[in-house]
């Protein structure tokens, strides 16, 4: 995995985007234009979390190595040493891609979205 040159603060995460690639039909290259698709990438670094209104730290739920989707225009894109990174808040993440996160996703779901028995 690529070493991240950025240290995220607060609830920010650093994402290494996947190459989009162009579709080819025979010898014809069809660029992917006019379609607004979310960015997909791997989380390289995670900030400590955000501070609640009562002053307690709410840790980020995402972990390094998880593949996520973020909106193309909802996050900041930065280039450092000819490498492109996406800086986004945890709340900007649209979802976790299960294909590359098979081990992480069930733990994430159980750990953070457990129903409480109040009945």
Backbone as JSON Lines, residues from 0, in Angstrom:
{"i":0,"aa":"X","n":[0.85,-1.18,0.0],"ca":[0.0,0.0,0.0],"c":[0.89,1.24,0.0]}
{"i":1,"aa":"X","n":[0.43,2.28,-0.67],"ca":[1.17,3.53,-0.78],"c":[1.23,4.23,0.57]}
{"i":2,"aa":"X","n":[2.4,4.79,0.87],"ca":[2.54,5.55,2.1],"c":[1.91,6.92,1.9]}
{"i":3,"aa":"X","n":[1.12,7.37,2.85],"ca":[0.38,8.62,2.72],"c":[1.21,9.79,3.24]}
{"i":4,"aa":"X","n":[1.43,10.83,2.4],"ca":[2.21,11.99,2.83],"c":[1.37,13.03,3.58]}
{"i":5,"aa":"X","n":[0.09,12.76,3.79],"ca":[-0.82,13.7,4.43],"c":[-1.3,13.11,5.74]}
{"i":6,"aa":"X","n":[-1.32,13.92,6.79],"ca":[-1.88,13.5,8.08],"c":[-3.25,14.18,8.2]}
{"i":7,"aa":"X","n":[-4.34,13.4,8.17],"ca":[-5.66,14.01,8.24],"c":[-5.99,14.5,9.65]}
{"i":8,"aa":"X","n":[-6.72,15.59,9.72],"ca":[-7.16,16.14,11.0],"c":[-8.66,15.93,11.16]}
{"i":9,"aa":"X","n":[-9.12,15.91,12.4],"ca":[-10.54,15.79,12.66],"c":[-11.13,14.53,12.07]}
{"i":10,"aa":"X","n":[-12.28,14.68,11.39],"ca":[-12.96,13.52,10.81],"c":[-12.58,13.29,9.35]}
{"i":11,"aa":"X","n":[-11.48,13.89,8.91],"ca":[-11.06,13.75,7.52],"c":[-10.39,12.41,7.27]}
{"i":12,"aa":"X","n":[-10.52,11.94,6.0],"ca":[-9.83,10.73,5.57],"c":[-9.1,11.04,4.27]}
{"i":13,"aa":"X","n":[-8.04,10.31,4.0],"ca":[-7.28,10.46,2.77],"c":[-7.52,9.22,1.93]}
{"i":14,"aa":"X","n":[-7.89,9.44,0.66],"ca":[-8.24,8.34,-0.24],"c":[-7.32,8.37,-1.45]}
{"i":15,"aa":"X","n":[-6.82,7.21,-1.83],"ca":[-6.06,7.06,-3.07],"c":[-7.05,6.58,-4.13]}
{"i":16,"aa":"X","n":[-7.41,7.45,-5.1],"ca":[-8.42,7.06,-6.09],"c":[-7.92,5.98,-7.03]}
{"i":17,"aa":"X","n":[-8.85,5.14,-7.48],"ca":[-8.52,4.13,-8.48],"c":[-8.51,4.79,-9.85]}
{"i":18,"aa":"X","n":[-7.7,4.27,-10.75],"ca":[-7.68,4.79,-12.11],"c":[-9.01,4.49,-12.78]}
{"i":19,"aa":"X","n":[-9.55,5.5,-13.46],"ca":[-10.86,5.33,-14.09],"c":[-10.78,4.5,-15.36]}
{"i":20,"aa":"X","n":[-9.78,4.72,-16.15],"ca":[-9.63,3.94,-17.38],"c":[-10.7,4.26,-18.41]}
{"i":21,"aa":"X","n":[-10.37,4.04,-19.64],"ca":[-11.3,4.29,-20.74],"c":[-11.73,2.94,-21.31]}
{"i":22,"aa":"X","n":[-12.94,2.89,-21.85],"ca":[-13.43,1.67,-22.46],"c":[-12.93,1.6,-23.9]}
{"i":23,"aa":"X","n":[-12.61,0.39,-24.34],"ca":[-12.17,0.21,-25.73],"c":[-13.09,-0.78,-26.42]}
{"i":24,"aa":"X","n":[-13.47,-0.42,-27.64],"ca":[-14.25,-1.31,-28.5],"c":[-13.41,-1.53,-29.75]}
{"i":25,"aa":"X","n":[-12.74,-2.67,-29.83],"ca":[-11.82,-2.91,-30.95],"c":[-10.65,-1.95,-30.84]}
{"i":26,"aa":"X","n":[-10.43,-1.14,-31.86],"ca":[-9.36,-0.15,-31.84],"c":[-9.86,1.24,-31.5]}
{"i":27,"aa":"X","n":[-11.13,1.36,-31.13],"ca":[-11.71,2.67,-30.83],"c":[-11.73,2.86,-29.32]}
{"i":28,"aa":"X","n":[-11.15,3.98,-28.85],"ca":[-11.14,4.33,-27.44],"c":[-12.32,5.25,-27.18]}
{"i":29,"aa":"X","n":[-13.18,4.87,-26.24],"ca":[-14.34,5.68,-25.89],"c":[-14.09,6.28,-24.52]}
{"i":30,"aa":"X","n":[-13.8,7.61,-24.46],"ca":[-13.56,8.23,-23.17],"c":[-14.86,8.32,-22.36]}
{"i":31,"aa":"X","n":[-14.72,8.27,-21.06],"ca":[-15.88,8.32,-20.17],"c":[-16.18,9.78,-19.88]}
{"i":32,"aa":"X","n":[-16.95,10.43,-20.75],"ca":[-17.25,11.85,-20.59],"c":[-18.73,12.05,-20.35]}
{"i":33,"aa":"X","n":[-19.05,13.12,-19.67],"ca":[-20.44,13.48,-19.47],"c":[-21.16,12.68,-18.42]}
{"i":34,"aa":"X","n":[-20.51,11.74,-17.79],"ca":[-21.16,10.96,-16.76],"c":[-20.53,11.29,-15.42]}
{"i":35,"aa":"X","n":[-21.35,11.73,-14.49],"ca":[-20.84,12.03,-13.16],"c":[-20.96,10.79,-12.3]}
{"i":36,"aa":"X","n":[-19.86,10.09,-12.14],"ca":[-19.83,8.89,-11.31],"c":[-19.03,9.22,-10.06]}
{"i":37,"aa":"X","n":[-19.33,8.59,-8.96],"ca":[-18.55,8.85,-7.75],"c":[-17.12,8.32,-7.9]}
{"i":38,"aa":"X","n":[-16.22,8.93,-7.15],"ca":[-14.84,8.46,-7.1],"c":[-14.8,7.23,-6.2]}
{"i":39,"aa":"X","n":[-13.99,6.26,-6.59],"ca":[-13.79,5.06,-5.78],"c":[-12.31,4.97,-5.48]}
{"i":40,"aa":"X","n":[-11.98,4.7,-4.22],"ca":[-10.58,4.6,-3.85],"c":[-10.39,3.91,-2.52]}
{"i":41,"aa":"X","n":[-9.13,3.74,-2.18],"ca":[-8.75,3.06,-0.95],"c":[-8.35,4.07,0.1]}
{"i":42,"aa":"X","n":[-8.84,3.9,1.31],"ca":[-8.52,4.79,2.42],"c":[-7.07,4.56,2.83]}
{"i":43,"aa":"X","n":[-6.26,5.64,2.79],"ca":[-4.84,5.54,3.17],"c":[-4.58,6.01,4.59]}
{"i":44,"aa":"X","n":[-5.36,6.98,5.05],"ca":[-5.17,7.52,6.4],"c":[-6.5,8.01,6.93]}
{"i":45,"aa":"X","n":[-6.66,7.94,8.25],"ca":[-7.9,8.34,8.91],"c":[-7.55,9.27,10.06]}
{"i":46,"aa":"X","n":[-8.28,10.39,10.15],"ca":[-8.08,11.32,11.26],"c":[-8.65,10.74,12.55]}
{"i":47,"aa":"X","n":[-8.38,11.4,13.67],"ca":[-8.82,10.87,14.96],"c":[-10.34,10.88,15.15]}
{"i":48,"aa":"X","n":[-11.04,11.8,14.52],"ca":[-12.49,11.88,14.67],"c":[-12.92,13.32,14.87]}
{"i":49,"aa":"X","n":[-14.2,13.49,15.18],"ca":[-14.7,14.86,15.38],"c":[-15.07,15.06,16.84]}
{"i":50,"aa":"X","n":[-15.14,16.32,17.22],"ca":[-15.49,16.68,18.59],"c":[-16.99,16.96,18.66]}
{"i":51,"aa":"X","n":[-17.67,16.31,19.59],"ca":[-19.11,16.53,19.74],"c":[-19.37,17.85,20.45]}
{"i":52,"aa":"X","n":[-20.63,18.22,20.56],"ca":[-20.99,19.49,21.21],"c":[-20.65,19.5,22.69]}
{"i":53,"aa":"X","n":[-20.58,18.32,23.32],"ca":[-20.22,18.29,24.74],"c":[-18.71,18.1,24.96]}
{"i":54,"aa":"X","n":[-17.93,18.13,23.85],"ca":[-16.48,18.09,23.97],"c":[-15.84,16.72,23.91]}
{"i":55,"aa":"X","n":[-16.62,15.66,23.73],"ca":[-16.04,14.32,23.65],"c":[-15.65,14.0,22.2]}
{"i":56,"aa":"X","n":[-14.64,13.19,22.06],"ca":[-14.16,12.78,20.74],"c":[-15.02,11.63,20.22]}
{"i":57,"aa":"X","n":[-15.55,11.81,19.01],"ca":[-16.29,10.74,18.34],"c":[-15.35,10.19,17.27]}
{"i":58,"aa":"X","n":[-14.78,9.0,17.49],"ca":[-13.78,8.47,16.55],"c":[-14.38,8.14,15.18]}
{"i":59,"aa":"X","n":[-13.54,8.21,14.16],"ca":[-13.96,7.81,12.82],"c":[-14.27,6.32,12.81]}
{"i":60,"aa":"X","n":[-15.25,5.92,12.0],"ca":[-15.63,4.51,11.9],"c":[-14.91,3.82,10.77]}
{"i":61,"aa":"X","n":[-14.37,4.58,9.82],"ca":[-13.65,3.98,8.69],"c":[-12.24,3.58,9.12]}
{"i":62,"aa":"X","n":[-11.7,2.6,8.42],"ca":[-10.37,2.1,8.72],"c":[-9.49,2.16,7.49]}
{"i":63,"aa":"X","n":[-8.2,2.2,7.69],"ca":[-7.24,2.2,6.58],"c":[-7.38,0.89,5.81]}
{"i":64,"aa":"X","n":[-7.37,0.98,4.47],"ca":[-7.46,-0.19,3.63],"c":[-8.84,-0.47,3.07]}
{"i":65,"aa":"X","n":[-9.87,0.2,3.59],"ca":[-11.24,0.01,3.12],"c":[-11.42,0.73,1.79]}
{"i":66,"aa":"X","n":[-12.15,0.15,0.86],"ca":[-12.45,0.8,-0.42],"c":[-13.79,1.51,-0.29]}
{"i":67,"aa":"X","n":[-13.8,2.81,-0.61],"ca":[-14.99,3.63,-0.41],"c":[-15.36,4.4,-1.68]}
{"i":68,"aa":"X","n":[-16.58,4.96,-1.68],"ca":[-17.05,5.85,-2.75],"c":[-17.28,7.22,-2.15]}
{"i":69,"aa":"X","n":[-16.84,8.26,-2.86],"ca":[-17.12,9.64,-2.47],"c":[-17.63,10.38,-3.71]}
{"i":70,"aa":"X","n":[-18.44,11.42,-3.53],"ca":[-18.91,12.16,-4.7],"c":[-17.76,12.84,-5.42]}
{"i":71,"aa":"X","n":[-17.84,12.89,-6.73],"ca":[-16.76,13.46,-7.53],"c":[-16.5,14.91,-7.17]}
{"i":72,"aa":"X","n":[-17.56,15.66,-6.85],"ca":[-17.4,17.08,-6.58],"c":[-17.62,17.43,-5.11]}
{"i":73,"aa":"X","n":[-17.69,16.44,-4.23],"ca":[-17.93,16.71,-2.82],"c":[-16.69,16.69,-1.96]}
{"i":74,"aa":"X","n":[-15.56,16.33,-2.53],"ca":[-14.33,16.2,-1.76],"c":[-13.22,17.0,-2.45]}
{"i":75,"aa":"X","n":[-12.16,17.28,-1.73],"ca":[-11.03,18.02,-2.28],"c":[-10.01,17.07,-2.88]}
{"i":76,"aa":"X","n":[-9.54,17.4,-4.06],"ca":[-8.5,16.61,-4.71],"c":[-7.2,17.38,-4.64]}
{"i":77,"aa":"X","n":[-6.15,16.73,-4.18],"ca":[-4.83,17.36,-4.09],"c":[-3.8,16.48,-4.79]}
{"i":78,"aa":"X","n":[-2.77,17.12,-5.33],"ca":[-1.68,16.39,-5.98],"c":[-0.4,16.69,-5.21]}
{"i":79,"aa":"X","n":[0.24,15.65,-4.73],"ca":[1.51,15.78,-3.99],"c":[2.48,14.8,-4.62]}
{"i":80,"aa":"X","n":[3.63,15.3,-5.04],"ca":[4.67,14.49,-5.66],"c":[4.11,13.64,-6.8]}
{"i":81,"aa":"X","n":[3.32,14.27,-7.68],"ca":[2.72,13.64,-8.86],"c":[1.75,12.51,-8.54]}
{"i":82,"aa":"X","n":[1.25,12.45,-7.34],"ca":[0.25,11.46,-6.94],"c":[-1.01,12.21,-6.5]}
{"i":83,"aa":"X","n":[-2.17,11.76,-6.98],"ca":[-3.43,12.41,-6.66],"c":[-4.06,11.74,-5.44]}
{"i":84,"aa":"X","n":[-4.53,12.57,-4.51],"ca":[-5.19,12.1,-3.3],"c":[-6.52,12.83,-3.16]}
{"i":85,"aa":"X","n":[-7.48,12.21,-2.51],"ca":[-8.76,12.83,-2.22],"c":[-8.84,13.01,-0.71]}
{"i":86,"aa":"X","n":[-9.17,14.23,-0.28],"ca":[-9.36,14.52,1.14],"c":[-10.86,14.75,1.34]}
{"i":87,"aa":"X","n":[-11.47,13.94,2.18],"ca":[-12.91,14.02,2.39],"c":[-13.22,13.81,3.87]}
{"i":88,"aa":"X","n":[-14.36,14.31,4.29],"ca":[-14.84,14.04,5.64],"c":[-15.52,12.69,5.67]}
{"i":89,"aa":"X","n":[-15.56,12.09,6.84],"ca":[-16.2,10.78,6.95],"c":[-17.66,10.85,6.5]}
{"i":90,"aa":"X","n":[-18.32,11.97,6.76],"ca":[-19.72,12.11,6.37],"c":[-19.89,12.25,4.86]}
{"i":91,"aa":"X","n":[-18.81,12.56,4.11],"ca":[-18.88,12.66,2.65],"c":[-18.87,11.29,1.98]}
{"i":92,"aa":"X","n":[-18.47,10.26,2.69],"ca":[-18.37,8.92,2.11],"c":[-19.77,8.4,1.82]}
{"i":93,"aa":"X","n":[-19.99,7.99,0.58],"ca":[-21.29,7.47,0.16],"c":[-21.5,6.02,0.57]}
{"i":94,"aa":"X","n":[-20.41,5.26,0.62],"ca":[-20.54,3.86,0.99],"c":[-19.22,3.13,0.93]}
{"i":95,"aa":"X","n":[-19.23,1.92,1.44],"ca":[-18.06,1.04,1.44],"c":[-18.27,0.0,0.34]}
{"i":96,"aa":"X","n":[-17.26,-0.23,-0.46],"ca":[-17.32,-1.24,-1.51],"c":[-17.02,-2.59,-0.87]}
{"i":97,"aa":"X","n":[-17.99,-3.5,-0.9],"ca":[-17.85,-4.8,-0.22],"c":[-16.87,-5.72,-0.9]}
{"i":98,"aa":"X","n":[-16.7,-5.64,-2.22],"ca":[-15.81,-6.56,-2.93],"c":[-14.42,-6.58,-2.34]}
{"i":99,"aa":"X","n":[-13.85,-5.41,-2.09],"ca":[-12.49,-5.32,-1.59],"c":[-12.45,-5.19,-0.08]}
{"i":100,"aa":"X","n":[-13.58,-5.24,0.58],"ca":[-13.63,-5.03,2.01],"c":[-14.37,-6.16,2.72]}
{"i":101,"aa":"X","n":[-14.24,-7.37,2.21],"ca":[-15.0,-8.5,2.74],"c":[-14.75,-8.72,4.23]}
{"i":102,"aa":"X","n":[-13.5,-8.58,4.66],"ca":[-13.21,-8.82,6.07],"c":[-13.61,-7.65,6.94]}
{"i":103,"aa":"X","n":[-13.49,-6.44,6.44],"ca":[-13.74,-5.24,7.24],"c":[-15.22,-4.94,7.37]}
{"i":104,"aa":"X","n":[-15.99,-5.11,6.31],"ca":[-17.38,-4.67,6.3],"c":[-18.24,-5.31,7.39]}
{"i":105,"aa":"X","n":[-18.22,-6.65,7.59],"ca":[-19.07,-7.21,8.64],"c":[-18.72,-6.67,10.02]}
{"i":106,"aa":"X","n":[-17.42,-6.5,10.3],"ca":[-17.02,-5.96,11.59],"c":[-17.51,-4.53,11.73]}
{"i":107,"aa":"X","n":[-17.39,-3.75,10.67],"ca":[-17.83,-2.36,10.68],"c":[-19.32,-2.3,10.97]}
{"i":108,"aa":"X","n":[-20.09,-3.14,10.29],"ca":[-21.54,-3.14,10.43],"c":[-21.94,-3.53,11.85]}
{"i":109,"aa":"X","n":[-21.35,-4.61,12.38],"ca":[-21.68,-5.06,13.73],"c":[-21.26,-4.04,14.77]}
{"i":110,"aa":"X","n":[-20.08,-3.46,14.58],"ca":[-19.5,-2.56,15.57],"c":[-20.25,-1.24,15.66]}
{"i":111,"aa":"X","n":[-20.73,-0.72,14.51],"ca":[-21.26,0.63,14.49],"c":[-22.76,0.73,14.24]}
{"i":112,"aa":"X","n":[-23.4,-0.33,13.81],"ca":[-24.81,-0.24,13.51],"c":[-25.61,-1.34,14.21]}
{"i":113,"aa":"X","n":[-25.23,-1.64,15.42],"ca":[-25.92,-2.66,16.2],"c":[-27.23,-2.09,16.72]}
{"i":114,"aa":"X","n":[-28.32,-2.85,16.58],"ca":[-29.6,-2.42,17.13],"c":[-29.6,-2.71,18.62]}
{"i":115,"aa":"X","n":[-30.15,-1.77,19.37],"ca":[-30.23,-1.99,20.8],"c":[-31.59,-2.56,21.12]}
{"i":116,"aa":"X","n":[-31.61,-3.47,22.07],"ca":[-32.87,-4.11,22.47],"c":[-33.51,-3.27,23.57]}
{"i":117,"aa":"X","n":[-34.45,-2.42,23.21],"ca":[-35.16,-1.59,24.19],"c":[-36.6,-2.05,24.36]}
{"i":118,"aa":"X","n":[-36.93,-3.2,23.88],"ca":[-38.31,-3.67,23.91],"c":[-38.59,-4.53,25.1]}
